[in-house]
Amino acid sequence: MDDSGRAPDNDSPSSNISAKLPKVVDIAKDGDLVLDVTLENSKETIRSGRAVQHRLANREPLPPQKRVRLAFRVSLHVLKGQSKYFEKLLTDSRFKEARDISSAFAALSVKNVKPEAAEAKDLPWIKIQDDDQATHFAYRDGALSDLFRILHGKEIATKQVTMPFVTTLAVLADRFDCAAAVSKSLTSDLKFKWPVTSRKPVRDEISVMSRNNEDTLRQKILVAWLLNQPHRFQLATKEIIMNGSCRWSPFAEDDGTSDATWWFLQDGIEEELQFRRQCILNTIASVQRHFLKLYTSRTRQCKLGYDSSAACDSYQLGETFKFLTNKNLMFLVDFSPGSLDSIADTSLLQIDTILATLRQCPSYQIDKNHTNCGLRTRILPILDFIQSLLSANSIPIARLVWKNNRQSAAWLPPNSEGKTPAEAKPFSFTRSLASDQRLRFENALGADKFAKDVFMASSWDWTAEDQGQDKLPSTTPRWSIK
């Protein structure tokens, strides 16, 4: 094919024509345009494609190829109406493609042939190239064929609609700026069943998300973002916040296998999700740090009047520390560099698992009289409080708000490099909050903004006592839920 992007003229030998022209897929039999598409696949994509062997377009799976070239006969009118990308590319005379189309139509007019009735080789041919860098999907030819079918209001040919297929379809729709049509088809025509990636934590089991599950979860986030699926987007973003990501590990090494576009989510979503999880983890960790600090202080925590005992505080400190270390919620590290190896990678630790583990804290007693001196009595109302805040709608990212007013929705301040913003205020867990029944249940009314303020606080005081002048300065804000 020559540099003009058009098929060879009729004057060329027929053998040369057949040798140069790719297979033409009739998306629209009366189409007036041919898209000449070349798809490039990397070695890694070919290797993974051979292992998966998806079924495509009513034919047995064929081994993926390094280069696939196909031509699609389409309607120029349909493409312009469904895709802003094609509208500009094929109609703006500043682009070579638009000028080639005008020249080809003029040549057909001289021959008194309507484009709809012309042979494919006589129509304008527009070249399109695509690589697998964004999707790592070896069978993009099937996804691209179905994309053009969707734009023309036809049924797709792919029989097995999988998550990788839908992700590839969404990425292509984003590239060609036709997401609205694909989103509508995904909901109404494809009847796609979103795969389940979350599972409930099991007691006494370290539950982490597998690499395959995270791969699928990230694809769900990307598809919901690109195809305007706000409810799916909100559910998926909360799921990854609660489950974590292997990409967010401080020990993670880039091995080149996670460079698909969903492994670093666009438009600031990746950084925001990671920061929100860090804020929640910091808040939960502050609970155990708070009580360890209390039991190591000189302030007596055992308050039984004449039976108050410093030995009780020491006993509670030891039992609390032993419980946290046995449950891998705290690690003993000294000044030797090698001791850092004892710290486990918690990037995939489920937040629900942390809360469930903390609830297992026993009611330690130094003797039968010290019934309420331990950690359990004091920590359970705090865990109920945190659990209710985790159900707030402000935990996941709301797609509409993030799209239209990101600055108001973001937890991560601009140019903060993941640090707590300077305007963050300290938080104190008062008796009124501990006894507020609205904060004992999920989806509590008015908890949305309150949750953000608590998780982004500069410090946390979890002793449930009324704020008085002898405890905190008068400038410390009183927190309330409205």
N, C-alpha and C positions, 0 to 999 in steps of 0.2 A: 504493500500500500504506500502511496506517495506521501510527501510531506503535507499536502493540502488537507489530508484527513478524509478525502473522498475515495470512493471505489474507482478502479481503473475504468477508462472509457471503453465504449463498445468497439473501438478500433483495435484494441489489444487482442491478441490471440486468446481464444476461449480457454486454452490449456493454462495460460498464465493467470487468467481471471480465477479459474477454479483453484489454482495453487495459492493464490494470495488471499482470497476471501475466506473468512471463518464461517462456521456454521451460523445460520441466521435463525433466531428464535422469534416466532411471530407472536409478540405480545398483542399487537393490534394488526389484524390481517390487512386492513386498509390504512395502515400507518404511513406517514409521509416522511419519516426520519429513521435512520439506522444509527444506533449507538454501538460503536466498535470498542469493546471493553477487553482490556488485558489485566489479568489478576496474577500477581506474583506471590509465591509462597516460600517461606524460609525452610531450611532443613528441619528445624525444630517443629514447625507447624506440620510439615509433611509426616514427621515421625509420630506426632500425637494423633494426626488424622488417620493414620493407618491403624492405630490402636483402637480408635473409637468407631470408625467405619459407619458414619451416619447414612441412613437411607435418604435419598434425595429424588424428588420428582419422578415417582413411579418406576424407578429403575434400581437394580441391584447396586450396592455401593461399589464404586470403583476406587482404586488406589489414588490418593491425591497426587497432583502433578506440580512440578515447580512453576510452570507457567500455563495458565488457561486463558484462551482467547475465544470470546463469543461475541456475536452481534445480535442486537435486539431491535426488531422493527417496532417502533412506537409511534404514538401520536404527538406531534409537536404541540398541538392545542392542549392536550391533557397535561403534558409535562409543564407547560407554562402556567396552567391553572393550579397545579398541585405543588409545584416546587419553585420557590423563589430563586434557588440556585440556577435551575435550568431556564427560568424566565429571563434572568439577566444574561446568562451565558449565550443563549440561543437567539436573543432578540437585540441585544445591544451591539450596535455596529462597531464599537471599539474593540470587540473580541473577534478574533479570526473565525471562530466557529459560526458566529452569526453571519459574517460575510460569505462563508462557504455555503451556508444554507440558501442565502439569497441568490448566489451564482447558480447553484444546482436547480433551484426552482425556475430561474430564468431560462436555463437550458432545456428543461422539460416543457416550458411554455412555448419555446420556439418549435419543438416537435409536436405541439398540440396534444401533450400527454399530461393528464392530471396526476399529481403526486400519489394520490390514493390508489390509482390504478397502475402505477409504474412498477417495474420489477425492482427488487431490492438493490441490485447492483447499480441502478440508475439514480437512486435516491441520494441525498446528501449523507455522508458518513462522518460521524463525530467521534473522535478518539477519546477514551477515558482510561486512565490507569489507576490501579489500586493495589496497595501492598497489604500484608497481614499484620503490620506492626501494631495496630490498634486492637485487633480482635483475636489473633492467633487461631483463626478458624479456617481450616483447609478447604471447606466447601462453600466459599462465599459466592460462587457462581449460582448455586441454588437460591441463596438468600437474596442476591441481587435480582434474579429472575422473578422471585416472588414479590420483591419490592415494586418492580415495574407493574406486575399484575395487580397489586393492591392499588397503585395509583390509577390504573385503568378500570378499577371497579370489578376485577375478576377474582375468582377463587384461586388460592395459592395451590401450587403443585406438590409442595412438600407434605408428606403424610405424617411424619413424626416431628412434631413441633417441640423442640427441646429448648432448654435455657440458653445454651450456646448459640443456637439458631436465632432465638429472639434477641439476644444481645447483639449479634452481628447485624440483624435487621435494624435495630435501634441505632447502632453506630452509623450504618449506611444512611439511614433516614436523617440523622443529624448532619452528616456530610452534605447531603443533597437538599437539606432544608425542607423536608416534607414530613416532619414528625407528626403533624396533626392527623394526616390521613392514616399513617401507620398506627397511631395510638387508637384511633377509632376502630380500625380493623382488629387490633389486639383484643379489644374489649368485646366487640360484637361478633366478628366473623371467626377469628381463630379459636376463641374460647379456650385460651391458654390457661392451664392450671399451674400456678406458681409453685415451685418446689418448696417443701418445708425444710428449713435449715436449723431451726432452734429445737432444743430438747430440754426438758426439765432436769434440774440437777438431782442426782441420786444421793441419798444420805450415805455418809462415809465413803464417798467416791469423788475423786478429783475429776471434775467434768470440764473438759476443754473442747473447743471447736476444732474439728479437723481441718486440714488444709483444703480438702475438696469442698467442705461445707462453707468455708470462708470464701473460696473462689465463687461459689454459687451465690452466696449472700451479697458479695460485692457486685456481681452482675445484676442482681435484683435492684440494688441501689442505683446503679448506672441506668438501667432500663427505665425505672420509675422516674428518674430525673429527666432523661432525654425525651420520654414519651408522655410526660405530664400525667403521672399517676400519683397524685398527692398522698392518698391513703397508704398505698404500698410503700411509698418513699418514707413516710413517717414511721411505719412499722419496721422497715428494714434498717433505718438509721438508728432507731432505738435498740434494735437487736445487736448491732455491731458495737454500740456503746456498752451494752451490758455484757457482751461476750469477749470483747477485745479483738485484737488483730496481731498476727505474727509479724506484721510490718511495723508495729509500734513497739517492738521489743528493743531495749537498749543493746541487746546482744545480737540483733539481726544483722546478717550479712547479705549483701546484694549478690545473688548468684546468677542474675540475668534471667531467671525463670519467671519473674513476677513483673514484667514490663508491659503487660497488657494494660489497656487504658483504665480498666476498673481497679487495678492495683494501686493507682494513685488518683483518687477521685478528683474531678475537675471543679473549677469555680470555687475553690477554697473549702470544699466539703471535707476533704481528707483532713486538713489541719484542724477544722472546727470539731469534727467527731473525736479526734484524738484528744483535743484540749478538754472537751466536755467529760470524757471518761477520766482524765487526769483529775479534774476538779472533784468528781464524785469519789474517786478512790482516795484522794487527799482528805476529804471530809470523813469518810468511814475510818480511815487510819487514825485520824485525830481523836476518835473516841477511845481507842485502846491506849493511845499515847497519853491522853488526858488522865485516865485513871491510874496508869502506872506512875505518872508524875505525882498524883495525889498521894499514893501509897508510899512513895519514896521521900515525900516532903516531911517536914517536922510538924505539920498540922495533923492532929489526931483525927483519923477517919472513923474509928470505933467510938460510937457515941451512945453508950449504955449507962450513963451516969456513973455511979460508984464502980460499976463493973468494966468501965472503959479500960482498954489494955493496949499498950504499945505492941505486945506480943501478937495480938490479933491482927494489927496492921501488917506486921512482918509476915505472918502466916498467909494473909490474903495476897500480899505482894508475891510471895513465892509461888502460891498455887495459880495465880493469874498468869504469871510469867511462864510457868510450866505448861499451862493450857495453851497459851498462844504459840509457843515454840513447837509443841507437839502437833498442833494443827497447821503448822507452816504459815502462820499469820505474822510471825516475828522471827528474825534470824539473829543469832549471836555473832557479832563481828567485832574483832579487836583491831589493833593498829597494824597488824601484819598484812601485807598485800595479799597473801594467799588466802586469808579469811574471807575475802570477797567471793571466793568460789562457792561458799556455802549459801549464798543468796540465790534463791530460785527465780526463774524467769516467770514473772506474774503477768505478762502481757496478755495471756489468754485466760486468766483466772476470771471466772464468772462472778459478777457482782452479787447475784442472788446466792451463789455458793458461799461467798464471804459472810453475808448476813445470816444465812442458815447455820454456818459454823459458829458464829459468835453467839447465836441463840442456844447452842449446846453447852454454854458455860455453866458448870454445876453450882449449886449453892454451898460453897465451902463454909464450914463452921469449925472454929477452933475448939469449941465445946457446945453443949446443948443450949446454952443461954444466948450465944451470939448468932441469932437467926437471920438478921438482916445486915450483916456487916460486909458481905461479899459483893462481888461484881455483878452477879446475875440480877439482883433486885434493882440495881441502879441502871443497868444497861438495857434491859428489855424495853422500857418506854422510849428510849432513844432509838433503838432499832425499829420500833413501830413507827416512830416519827420519820426516820429516814426512808423506810419502805413506802410510806404514803407519798413522800416527795418524789420518789422515783417513778411513780405512776402519773406525775403531772405531764401535761402536754408540752411543757417547755423543755423536757429532757431531749426528745428527738428533734430533728430539724423539720420545720414546716416549709414545704416546697414553695408555696406562694409567697410567703414573707421573705424567704431567702432569695427568691428570684427578684422581687420588687424592692425590698428594703433590707438589704443584707446587714447594714450597719446597726439597725435597731434590733435585729434578731441574733447577732453574733455574740457569743460569750468571749471569744478570743479577741482581745483588743488589737487594733492595727499596730504593727511593728513592736509587738510585745515579746516575741520569740517564746511564747508559751508560758510567760510569767504571769503571776497574779496581778491584775490591774491596780494601779495606785489608788483608785477611788473605792476599792473594796473595803467593807466595814467589818469589824469583829462581830461575831454572833454569840449570843448567850441563850442557853436552853433554860428557860424559866419554868417555874411551877405551873404557870398558866398554860404554857405550851405543852407541858407534860400531861396535864389533865384535860386538854382540849380533845373531846371525843371525835371531832371532825378530822383530826390528824392521826386517827387510829385506823383509817380505812383508805383504800386506794381511790384515786380520782376525787380527792377532797376538793370541795368548792373553794376557789380562790388560791389554790396551791401553786398555780403556774409560775407567776412572777416570784412568789415566795421561795419556791424551790431554787430558782436561779440565784437569788440573793444568798441563800444558805450555802449552796455548793461553791459559790464564788467568794465566800467570806475570807477576810485576811487571816482570821484566827477563830477558834471555836472554844467556848467554855461550856462543858456538858454537865456541870453540877446544877441540878434542877432546884435552884433557890431563887427567891425573889431578889430583884436587883435593888440593892440598898447602897447608901453612901459609903458604908464600910467595906463594900465588896468591889464595886466598879466606879469609876469616875462618872459624874453626872452627864458628861458628854457622850457616854456610850448609849447608842440608840436602843429604844425599847421595841422589840420585834413583835409583830402581831399579824395575824392572818385575817383578811377581810373578804 
